[in-house]
Amino acid sequence: MERFDYSLQDVRNTFYDEIAYHIEFSVAVILIPAALQLPVSLIVRIFLIVSALLVLIIELINTAVGVAVNSISIGQNTLSVKVKDSGSAAILMASINFLLVWGIVLFNLIFKIS
């Protein structure tokens, strides 16, 4: 139970320390309940929710990697930059996935395409 408390504290710290996570978390808090209300199948609902959670998970991992790289490396080096850029790219890909999933579902709902 103690480890669970530490994990929740880390999520809280990231929420307050990282503006990107704060925004992504706020979007997820709004859209996950919305996904539960949309007239879609269970599998589509799962895709909507997982796409939002995936962005949050990857942002947490990227934050952890960034903190680790900053604490280990003394100055700027190419490997540190590459690691941080890869983390940012992972967030970009998760965000594109999120936009595509939500965009396709909402487009289909609005224009009644099945």
The first five atom37 places (N, CA, C, CB, O) and aatype in JSON, in Angstrom:
{
  "aatype": [12, 6, 1, 13, 3, 18, 15, 10, 5, 3, 19, 1, 2, 16, 13, 18, 3, 6, 9, 0, 18, 8, 9, 6, 13, 15, 19, 0, 19, 9, 10, 9, 14, 0, 0, 10, 5, 10, 14, 19, 15, 10, 9, 19, 1, 9, 13, 10, 9, 19, 15, 0, 10, 10, 19, 10, 9, 9, 6, 10, 9, 2, 16, 0, 19, 7, 19, 0, 19, 2, 15, 9, 15, 9, 7, 5, 2, 16, 10, 15, 19, 11, 19, 11, 3, 15, 7, 15, 0, 0, 9, 10, 12, 0, 15, 9, 2, 13, 10, 10, 19, 17, 7, 9, 19, 10, 13, 2, 10, 9, 13, 11, 9, 15],
  "atom_mask": [
    [1, 1, 1, 1, 1],
    [1, 1, 1, 1, 1],
    [1, 1, 1, 1, 1],
    [1, 1, 1, 1, 1],
    [1, 1, 1, 1, 1],
    [1, 1, 1, 1, 1],
    [1, 1, 1, 1, 1],
    [1, 1, 1, 1, 1],
    [1, 1, 1, 1, 1],
    [1, 1, 1, 1, 1],
    [1, 1, 1, 1, 1],
    [1, 1, 1, 1, 1],
    [1, 1, 1, 1, 1],
    [1, 1, 1, 1, 1],
    [1, 1, 1, 1, 1],
    [1, 1, 1, 1, 1],
    [1, 1, 1, 1, 1],
    [1, 1, 1, 1, 1],
    [1, 1, 1, 1, 1],
    [1, 1, 1, 1, 1],
    [1, 1, 1, 1, 1],
    [1, 1, 1, 1, 1],
    [1, 1, 1, 1, 1],
    [1, 1, 1, 1, 1],
    [1, 1, 1, 1, 1],
    [1, 1, 1, 1, 1],
    [1, 1, 1, 1, 1],
    [1, 1, 1, 1, 1],
    [1, 1, 1, 1, 1],
    [1, 1, 1, 1, 1],
    [1, 1, 1, 1, 1],
    [1, 1, 1, 1, 1],
    [1, 1, 1, 1, 1],
    [1, 1, 1, 1, 1],
    [1, 1, 1, 1, 1],
    [1, 1, 1, 1, 1],
    [1, 1, 1, 1, 1],
    [1, 1, 1, 1, 1],
    [1, 1, 1, 1, 1],
    [1, 1, 1, 1, 1],
    [1, 1, 1, 1, 1],
    [1, 1, 1, 1, 1],
    [1, 1, 1, 1, 1],
    [1, 1, 1, 1, 1],
    [1, 1, 1, 1, 1],
    [1, 1, 1, 1, 1],
    [1, 1, 1, 1, 1],
    [1, 1, 1, 1, 1],
    [1, 1, 1, 1, 1],
    [1, 1, 1, 1, 1],
    [1, 1, 1, 1, 1],
    [1, 1, 1, 1, 1],
    [1, 1, 1, 1, 1],
    [1, 1, 1, 1, 1],
    [1, 1, 1, 1, 1],
    [1, 1, 1, 1, 1],
    [1, 1, 1, 1, 1],
    [1, 1, 1, 1, 1],
    [1, 1, 1, 1, 1],
    [1, 1, 1, 1, 1],
    [1, 1, 1, 1, 1],
    [1, 1, 1, 1, 1],
    [1, 1, 1, 1, 1],
    [1, 1, 1, 1, 1],
    [1, 1, 1, 1, 1],
    [1, 1, 1, 0, 1],
    [1, 1, 1, 1, 1],
    [1, 1, 1, 1, 1],
    [1, 1, 1, 1, 1],
    [1, 1, 1, 1, 1],
    [1, 1, 1, 1, 1],
    [1, 1, 1, 1, 1],
    [1, 1, 1, 1, 1],
    [1, 1, 1, 1, 1],
    [1, 1, 1, 0, 1],
    [1, 1, 1, 1, 1],
    [1, 1, 1, 1, 1],
    [1, 1, 1, 1, 1],
    [1, 1, 1, 1, 1],
    [1, 1, 1, 1, 1],
    [1, 1, 1, 1, 1],
    [1, 1, 1, 1, 1],
    [1, 1, 1, 1, 1],
    [1, 1, 1, 1, 1],
    [1, 1, 1, 1, 1],
    [1, 1, 1, 1, 1],
    [1, 1, 1, 0, 1],
    [1, 1, 1, 1, 1],
    [1, 1, 1, 1, 1],
    [1, 1, 1, 1, 1],
    [1, 1, 1, 1, 1],
    [1, 1, 1, 1, 1],
    [1, 1, 1, 1, 1],
    [1, 1, 1, 1, 1],
    [1, 1, 1, 1, 1],
    [1, 1, 1, 1, 1],
    [1, 1, 1, 1, 1],
    [1, 1, 1, 1, 1],
    [1, 1, 1, 1, 1],
    [1, 1, 1, 1, 1],
    [1, 1, 1, 1, 1],
    [1, 1, 1, 1, 1],
    [1, 1, 1, 0, 1],
    [1, 1, 1, 1, 1],
    [1, 1, 1, 1, 1],
    [1, 1, 1, 1, 1],
    [1, 1, 1, 1, 1],
    [1, 1, 1, 1, 1],
    [1, 1, 1, 1, 1],
    [1, 1, 1, 1, 1],
    [1, 1, 1, 1, 1],
    [1, 1, 1, 1, 1],
    [1, 1, 1, 1, 1],
    [1, 1, 1, 1, 1]
  ],
  "atom_positions": [
    [[0.83, -1.2, 0.0], [0.0, 0.0, 0.0], [0.87, 1.26, 0.0], [-0.94, 0.0, 1.22], [0.49, 2.3, -0.55]],
    [[2.03, 1.16, 0.61], [2.93, 2.3, 0.67], [3.43, 2.69, -0.71], [4.1, 2.0, 1.58], [3.56, 3.87, -1.01]],
    [[3.7, 1.7, -1.55], [4.17, 1.97, -2.91], [3.07, 2.64, -3.73], [4.62, 0.67, -3.59], [3.35, 3.51, -4.56]],
    [[1.84, 2.23, -3.51], [0.72, 2.87, -4.2], [0.63, 4.34, -3.82], [-0.61, 2.15, -3.86], [0.38, 5.19, -4.68]],
    [[0.84, 4.64, -2.54], [0.84, 6.04, -2.09], [1.96, 6.84, -2.74], [0.98, 6.1, -0.56], [1.76, 7.99, -3.14]],
    [[3.14, 6.23, -2.87], [4.26, 6.9, -3.54], [3.93, 7.17, -5.01], [5.54, 6.06, -3.44], [4.23, 8.24, -5.54]],
    [[3.31, 6.19, -5.65], [2.94, 6.36, -7.05], [1.94, 7.49, -7.22], [2.36, 5.07, -7.62], [2.08, 8.32, -8.13]],
    [[0.93, 7.54, -6.37], [-0.04, 8.64, -6.43], [0.61, 9.99, -6.17], [-1.16, 8.41, -5.42], [0.27, 10.98, -6.81]],
    [[1.55, 10.01, -5.24], [2.27, 11.26, -4.97], [3.08, 11.7, -6.18], [3.2, 11.08, -3.75], [3.16, 12.89, -6.48]],
    [[3.69, 10.74, -6.88], [4.44, 11.08, -8.09], [3.53, 11.63, -9.18], [5.18, 9.85, -8.6], [3.91, 12.57, -9.89]],
    [[2.34, 11.06, -9.32], [1.38, 11.58, -10.29], [0.98, 13.01, -9.91], [0.11, 10.67, -10.38], [0.9, 13.89, -10.77]],
    [[0.73, 13.24, -8.62], [0.39, 14.6, -8.14], [1.55, 15.57, -8.42], [0.07, 14.58, -6.62], [1.32, 16.68, -8.9]],
    [[2.76, 15.15, -8.12], [3.92, 16.02, -8.36], [4.06, 16.36, -9.83], [5.2, 15.36, -7.85], [4.3, 17.52, -10.19]],
    [[3.9, 15.37, -10.69], [3.98, 15.62, -12.13], [2.87, 16.56, -12.57], [3.91, 14.3, -12.93], [3.09, 17.44, -13.39]],
    [[1.68, 16.36, -12.02], [0.54, 17.22, -12.35], [0.85, 18.68, -12.05], [-0.71, 16.76, -11.58], [0.52, 19.57, -12.84]],
    [[1.48, 18.94, -10.91], [1.77, 20.32, -10.53], [3.06, 20.87, -11.15], [1.87, 20.42, -9.03], [3.18, 22.08, -11.35]],
    [[4.02, 19.99, -11.45], [5.32, 20.45, -11.96], [5.38, 20.57, -13.49], [6.39, 19.51, -11.51], [6.14, 21.39, -14.01]],
    [[4.6, 19.78, -14.19], [4.66, 19.74, -15.65], [3.37, 20.29, -16.24], [4.91, 18.28, -16.15], [2.31, 19.69, -16.1]],
    [[3.45, 21.43, -16.9], [2.26, 22.07, -17.47], [1.64, 21.2, -18.56], [2.61, 23.45, -18.04], [0.41, 21.16, -18.68]],
    [[2.46, 20.5, -19.35], [1.91, 19.63, -20.4], [1.07, 18.52, -19.78], [3.06, 19.03, -21.25], [-0.02, 18.23, -20.28]],
    [[1.55, 17.9, -18.71], [0.79, 16.85, -18.05], [-0.49, 17.41, -17.45], [1.63, 16.17, -16.97], [-1.54, 16.76, -17.49]],
    [[-0.4, 18.6, -16.91], [-1.58, 19.26, -16.33], [-2.67, 19.42, -17.4], [-1.2, 20.65, -15.73], [-3.83, 19.12, -17.15]],
    [[-2.29, 19.88, -18.57], [-3.24, 20.07, -19.66], [-3.78, 18.72, -20.14], [-2.58, 20.81, -20.84], [-4.99, 18.57, -20.3]],
    [[-2.9, 17.75, -20.35], [-3.33, 16.44, -20.83], [-4.24, 15.75, -19.82], [-2.11, 15.55, -21.12], [-5.22, 15.1, -20.21]],
    [[-3.94, 15.88, -18.55], [-4.77, 15.29, -17.51], [-6.15, 15.94, -17.49], [-4.09, 15.42, -16.13], [-7.17, 15.26, -17.36]],
    [[-6.18, 17.27, -17.63], [-7.45, 17.99, -17.64], [-8.32, 17.57, -18.83], [-7.21, 19.5, -17.68], [-9.53, 17.4, -18.69]],
    [[-7.69, 17.4, -19.99], [-8.43, 16.94, -21.17], [-8.98, 15.54, -20.93], [-7.51, 16.95, -22.43], [-10.13, 15.26, -21.26]],
    [[-8.17, 14.66, -20.34], [-8.61, 13.29, -20.07], [-9.77, 13.27, -19.07], [-7.45, 12.46, -19.54], [-10.7, 12.48, -19.21]],
    [[-9.71, 14.13, -18.06], [-10.78, 14.18, -17.06], [-12.11, 14.59, -17.7], [-10.42, 15.17, -15.92], [-13.18, 14.16, -17.25]],
    [[-12.05, 15.39, -18.72], [-13.27, 15.81, -19.42], [-13.72, 14.75, -20.43], [-13.04, 17.14, -20.14], [-14.9, 14.43, -20.51]],
    [[-12.77, 14.2, -21.2], [-13.14, 13.33, -22.32], [-13.42, 11.88, -21.93], [-12.06, 13.35, -23.33], [-14.2, 11.21, -22.61]],
    [[-12.82, 11.38, -20.87], [-13.11, 10.0, -20.48], [-14.56, 9.84, -20.05], [-12.17, 9.56, -19.34], [-15.22, 8.9, -20.5]],
    [[-15.1, 10.71, -19.19], [-16.53, 10.6, -18.9], [-17.41, 10.83, -20.14], [-16.92, 11.6, -17.82], [-18.47, 10.24, -20.28]],
    [[-16.95, 11.7, -21.04], [-17.69, 11.91, -22.29], [-17.73, 10.63, -23.11], [-17.06, 13.07, -23.12], [-18.75, 10.3, -23.72]],
    [[-16.61, 9.9, -23.13], [-16.56, 8.64, -23.88], [-17.57, 7.64, -23.33], [-15.15, 8.04, -23.83], [-18.12, 6.83, -24.08]],
    [[-17.8, 7.69, -22.04], [-18.77, 6.78, -21.42], [-20.2, 7.12, -21.8], [-18.62, 6.81, -19.9], [-21.09, 6.27, -21.7]],
    [[-20.44, 8.34, -22.24], [-21.78, 8.79, -22.59], [-22.08, 8.7, -24.09], [-21.99, 10.2, -22.13], [-23.24, 8.76, -24.49]],
    [[-21.06, 8.56, -24.9], [-21.27, 8.54, -26.35], [-21.98, 7.25, -26.78], [-19.93, 8.67, -27.09], [-21.75, 6.19, -26.21]],
    [[-22.85, 7.36, -27.79], [-23.57, 6.18, -28.28], [-22.69, 5.35, -29.24], [-24.87, 6.6, -28.98], [-22.93, 5.33, -30.45]],
    [[-21.69, 4.69, -28.68], [-20.76, 3.88, -29.48], [-20.67, 2.49, -28.85], [-19.35, 4.54, -29.56], [-21.1, 2.28, -27.72]],
    [[-20.09, 1.56, -29.6], [-19.93, 0.2, -29.09], [-18.88, 0.17, -27.97], [-19.52, -0.77, -30.24], [-18.14, 1.12, -27.77]],
    [[-18.86, -0.93, -27.27], [-17.92, -1.08, -26.16], [-16.47, -0.98, -26.64], [-18.14, -2.41, -25.45], [-15.65, -0.34, -25.99]],
    [[-16.16, -1.61, -27.75], [-14.77, -1.59, -28.24], [-14.35, -0.18, -28.64], [-14.61, -2.54, -29.44], [-13.21, 0.21, -28.39]],
    [[-15.24, 0.58, -29.23], [-14.93, 1.97, -29.59], [-14.74, 2.8, -28.32], [-16.06, 2.59, -30.47], [-13.83, 3.62, -28.25]],
    [[-15.58, 2.56, -27.34], [-15.45, 3.27, -26.05], [-14.09, 2.97, -25.42], [-16.59, 2.87, -25.08], [-13.44, 3.86, -24.87]],
    [[-13.68, 1.72, -25.49], [-12.37, 1.33, -24.94], [-11.25, 2.04, -25.69], [-12.18, -0.21, -25.02], [-10.31, 2.54, -25.07]],
    [[-11.34, 2.09, -27.03], [-10.33, 2.81, -27.81], [-10.25, 4.28, -27.4], [-10.64, 2.7, -29.31], [-9.15, 4.82, -27.28]],
    [[-11.38, 4.91, -27.19], [-11.4, 6.33, -26.8], [-10.7, 6.53, -25.46], [-12.85, 6.84, -26.72], [-9.87, 7.43, -25.31]],
    [[-11.04, 5.69, -24.51], [-10.46, 5.83, -23.16], [-8.98, 5.5, -23.16], [-11.2, 4.93, -22.16], [-8.18, 6.22, -22.56]],
    [[-8.6, 4.4, -23.82], [-7.19, 3.99, -23.84], [-6.33, 5.03, -24.55], [-7.04, 2.62, -24.52], [-5.2, 5.27, -24.14]],
    [[-6.86, 5.64, -25.61], [-6.06, 6.65, -26.32], [-5.76, 7.85, -25.42], [-6.78, 7.11, -27.59], [-4.69, 8.44, -25.51]],
    [[-6.71, 8.21, -24.55], [-6.47, 9.31, -23.61], [-5.48, 8.9, -22.52], [-7.81, 9.77, -22.98], [-4.6, 9.67, -22.16]],
    [[-5.64, 7.68, -22.01], [-4.73, 7.21, -20.95], [-3.32, 7.01, -21.47], [-5.25, 5.9, -20.36], [-2.35, 7.22, -20.74]],
    [[-3.19, 6.6, -22.72], [-1.87, 6.38, -23.31], [-1.04, 7.66, -23.33], [-2.02, 5.84, -24.73], [0.17, 7.62, -23.07]],
    [[-1.67, 8.78, -23.63], [-0.95, 10.06, -23.62], [-0.43, 10.35, -22.21], [-1.86, 11.22, -24.11], [0.71, 10.78, -22.04]],
    [[-1.27, 10.12, -21.2], [-0.85, 10.37, -19.81], [0.29, 9.45, -19.39], [-2.04, 10.19, -18.86], [1.24, 9.9, -18.74]],
    [[0.2, 8.19, -19.76], [1.24, 7.23, -19.38], [2.57, 7.59, -20.02], [0.83, 5.81, -19.78], [3.61, 7.59, -19.36]],
    [[2.54, 7.9, -21.3], [3.79, 8.22, -22.0], [4.37, 9.53, -21.49], [3.57, 8.3, -23.52], [5.59, 9.69, -21.41]],
    [[3.51, 10.48, -21.13], [4.01, 11.74, -20.55], [4.71, 11.48, -19.22], [2.84, 12.75, -20.36], [5.74, 12.08, -18.95]],
    [[4.16, 10.59, -18.4], [4.82, 10.25, -17.13], [6.18, 9.6, -17.38], [3.92, 9.3, -16.31], [7.16, 9.93, -16.71]],
    [[6.23, 8.68, -18.33], [7.5, 8.02, -18.65], [8.5, 9.03, -19.18], [7.29, 6.89, -19.68], [9.67, 9.01, -18.8]],
    [[8.06, 9.92, -20.07], [8.96, 10.95, -20.62], [9.48, 11.87, -19.51], [8.23, 11.77, -21.69], [10.65, 12.25, -19.52]],
    [[8.62, 12.22, -18.58], [9.06, 13.07, -17.46], [10.12, 12.35, -16.62], [7.85, 13.46, -16.58], [11.12, 12.94, -16.23]],
    [[9.89, 11.06, -16.35], [10.85, 10.29, -15.57], [12.19, 10.18, -16.29], [10.3, 8.89, -15.28], [13.24, 10.33, -15.68]],
    [[12.15, 9.93, -17.59], [13.38, 9.83, -18.37], [14.1, 11.17, -18.4], [13.07, 9.36, -19.82], [15.33, 11.23, -18.26]],
    [[13.35, 12.25, -18.57], [13.96, 13.58, -18.59], [14.64, 13.92, -17.27], [0.0, 0.0, 0.0], [15.74, 14.48, -17.26]],
    [[13.99, 13.59, -16.16], [14.58, 13.85, -14.85], [15.83, 13.01, -14.66], [13.57, 13.55, -13.72], [16.84, 13.5, -14.14]],
    [[15.78, 11.74, -15.08], [16.95, 10.87, -14.95], [18.12, 11.38, -15.8], [16.59, 9.43, -15.36], [19.26, 11.41, -15.33]],
    [[17.83, 11.77, -17.02], [18.89, 12.28, -17.9], [19.49, 13.56, -17.32], [18.35, 12.54, -19.31], [20.71, 13.74, -17.33]],
    [[18.64, 14.45, -16.83], [19.14, 15.7, -16.25], [19.99, 15.46, -15.01], [17.97, 16.61, -15.9], [20.96, 16.18, -14.77]],
    [[19.63, 14.45, -14.22], [20.41, 14.2, -13.0], [21.71, 13.46, -13.28], [19.57, 13.41, -12.01], [22.66, 13.56, -12.5]],
    [[21.76, 12.72, -14.37], [22.97, 11.94, -14.69], [23.98, 12.75, -15.5], [22.59, 10.68, -15.46], [25.17, 12.75, -15.21]],
    [[23.48, 13.45, -16.52], [24.41, 14.15, -17.42], [24.78, 15.51, -16.86], [23.79, 14.29, -18.81], [23.93, 16.24, -16.34]],
    [[26.04, 15.85, -16.99], [26.55, 17.12, -16.47], [26.25, 18.25, -17.44], [28.05, 17.03, -16.2], [25.85, 19.34, -17.03]],
    [[26.44, 18.0, -18.7], [26.21, 19.03, -19.72], [25.4, 18.47, -20.86], [0.0, 0.0, 0.0], [24.89, 17.35, -20.8]],
    [[25.3, 19.26, -21.91], [24.6, 18.81, -23.11], [25.49, 17.84, -23.87], [24.21, 20.01, -24.01], [26.63, 18.16, -24.2]],
    [[24.98, 16.65, -24.14], [25.68, 15.75, -25.04], [24.66, 15.14, -25.99], [26.44, 14.65, -24.25], [23.46, 15.18, -25.74]],
    [[25.15, 14.59, -27.07], [24.25, 14.13, -28.13], [23.34, 13.0, -27.68], [25.05, 13.68, -29.32], [22.2, 12.93, -28.12]],
    [[23.81, 12.12, -26.81], [22.97, 11.03, -26.33], [21.83, 11.55, -25.46], [23.81, 10.02, -25.56], [20.7, 11.07, -25.56]],
    [[22.13, 12.51, -24.6], [21.08, 13.1, -23.76], [20.01, 13.77, -24.61], [21.68, 14.11, -22.78], [18.81, 13.63, -24.35]],
    [[20.45, 14.49, -25.62], [19.5, 15.16, -26.51], [18.67, 14.13, -27.26], [20.24, 16.08, -27.51], [17.46, 14.3, -27.42]],
    [[19.31, 13.07, -27.71], [18.6, 12.03, -28.46], [17.55, 11.34, -27.58], [19.6, 10.98, -29.01], [16.43, 11.08, -28.03]],
    [[17.9, 11.06, -26.34], [16.97, 10.42, -25.41], [15.76, 11.33, -25.17], [17.67, 10.09, -24.06], [14.61, 10.87, -25.23]],
    [[16.0, 12.59, -24.91], [14.91, 13.52, -24.66], [14.04, 13.72, -25.9], [15.46, 14.87, -24.19], [12.82, 13.81, -25.8]],
    [[14.68, 13.79, -27.06], [13.92, 13.92, -28.31], [13.06, 12.69, -28.57], [14.87, 14.16, -29.49], [11.94, 12.81, -29.07]],
    [[13.57, 11.52, -28.25], [12.8, 10.3, -28.43], [11.57, 10.29, -27.52], [13.67, 9.06, -28.16], [10.5, 9.86, -27.93]],
    [[11.73, 10.76, -26.3], [10.59, 10.86, -25.39], [9.54, 11.83, -25.92], [0.0, 0.0, 0.0], [8.34, 11.55, -25.85]],
    [[10.0, 12.95, -26.44], [9.07, 13.92, -27.02], [8.37, 13.35, -28.25], [9.8, 15.2, -27.4], [7.19, 13.6, -28.46]],
    [[9.09, 12.59, -29.04], [8.49, 11.95, -30.21], [7.43, 10.93, -29.8], [9.57, 11.27, -31.06], [6.41, 10.81, -30.47]],
    [[7.68, 10.21, -28.72], [6.69, 9.25, -28.23], [5.41, 9.95, -27.81], [7.27, 8.45, -27.05], [4.31, 9.46, -28.08]],
    [[5.54, 11.09, -27.15], [4.36, 11.87, -26.77], [3.64, 12.38, -28.01], [4.76, 13.05, -25.86], [2.41, 12.36, -28.07]],
    [[4.4, 12.83, -28.99], [3.79, 13.29, -30.24], [2.98, 12.17, -30.89], [4.86, 13.8, -31.22], [1.85, 12.39, -31.32]],
    [[3.56, 10.97, -30.97], [2.86, 9.84, -31.59], [1.6, 9.47, -30.81], [3.8, 8.63, -31.7], [0.56, 9.18, -31.4]],
    [[1.68, 9.48, -29.49], [0.5, 9.17, -28.67], [-0.58, 10.25, -28.85], [0.88, 9.06, -27.18], [-1.77, 9.94, -28.88]],
    [[-0.15, 11.5, -28.98], [-1.1, 12.6, -29.19], [-1.76, 12.5, -30.56], [-0.4, 13.95, -29.04], [-2.96, 12.76, -30.68]],
    [[-0.99, 12.14, -31.58], [-1.57, 11.95, -32.92], [-2.56, 10.79, -32.89], [-0.45, 11.68, -33.97], [-3.64, 10.88, -33.47]],
    [[-2.19, 9.71, -32.21], [-3.11, 8.58, -32.06], [-4.4, 9.02, -31.38], [-2.44, 7.45, -31.23], [-5.49, 8.66, -31.83]],
    [[-4.28, 9.79, -30.32], [-5.45, 10.31, -29.59], [-6.34, 11.13, -30.51], [-4.99, 11.17, -28.39], [-7.56, 10.94, -30.55]],
    [[-5.73, 12.05, -31.25], [-6.51, 12.91, -32.16], [-7.18, 12.11, -33.27], [-5.61, 13.99, -32.77], [-8.33, 12.38, -33.62]],
    [[-6.48, 11.13, -33.81], [-7.07, 10.31, -34.86], [-8.25, 9.48, -34.35], [-6.01, 9.39, -35.46], [-9.3, 9.44, -34.98]],
    [[-8.06, 8.82, -33.22], [-9.13, 7.99, -32.67], [-10.36, 8.84, -32.36], [-8.66, 7.26, -31.39], [-11.47, 8.52, -32.8]],
    [[-10.17, 9.91, -31.62], [-11.3, 10.76, -31.27], [-11.89, 11.45, -32.51], [-10.88, 11.82, -30.24], [-13.11, 11.57, -32.63]],
    [[-11.03, 11.88, -33.42], [-11.51, 12.54, -34.63], [-12.36, 11.62, -35.49], [0.0, 0.0, 0.0], [-13.42, 12.02, -35.97]],
    [[-11.9, 10.39, -35.7], [-12.65, 9.43, -36.53], [-13.99, 9.1, -35.88], [-11.84, 8.15, -36.75], [-15.02, 9.07, -36.55]],
    [[-13.97, 8.85, -34.58], [-15.22, 8.49, -33.89], [-16.21, 9.65, -33.93], [-14.93, 8.09, -32.43], [-17.38, 9.46, -34.25]],
    [[-15.74, 10.84, -33.6], [-16.65, 12.0, -33.61], [-17.14, 12.32, -35.02], [-15.96, 13.22, -33.01], [-18.3, 12.7, -35.21]],
    [[-16.27, 12.19, -36.01], [-16.67, 12.41, -37.4], [-17.79, 11.44, -37.78], [-15.46, 12.25, -38.36], [-18.79, 11.83, -38.38]],
    [[-17.6, 10.17, -37.43], [-18.63, 9.16, -37.72], [-19.94, 9.45, -37.0], [-18.13, 7.77, -37.35], [-21.01, 9.25, -37.56]],
    [[-19.86, 9.9, -35.76], [-21.08, 10.23, -35.01], [-21.8, 11.45, -35.61], [-20.75, 10.49, -33.54], [-23.02, 11.45, -35.74]],
    [[-21.03, 12.47, -35.96], [-21.64, 13.69, -36.48], [-22.28, 13.46, -37.84], [-20.59, 14.8, -36.58], [-23.39, 13.93, -38.09]],
    [[-21.59, 12.73, -38.71], [-22.08, 12.54, -40.07], [-22.76, 11.2, -40.27], [-20.94, 12.67, -41.05], [-23.08, 10.83, -41.41]],
    [[-23.0, 10.47, -39.18], [-23.72, 9.19, -39.2], [-23.16, 8.2, -40.22], [-25.18, 9.44, -39.49], [-23.91, 7.57, -40.96]],
    [[-21.85, 8.08, -40.23], [-21.18, 7.12, -41.12], [-20.91, 5.85, -40.34], [-19.85, 7.71, -41.71], [-20.35, 5.9, -39.25]],
    [[-21.3, 4.71, -40.88], [-21.05, 3.44, -40.21], [-20.5, 2.42, -41.15], [-22.3, 2.9, -39.56], [-20.23, 1.29, -40.76]]
  ]
}
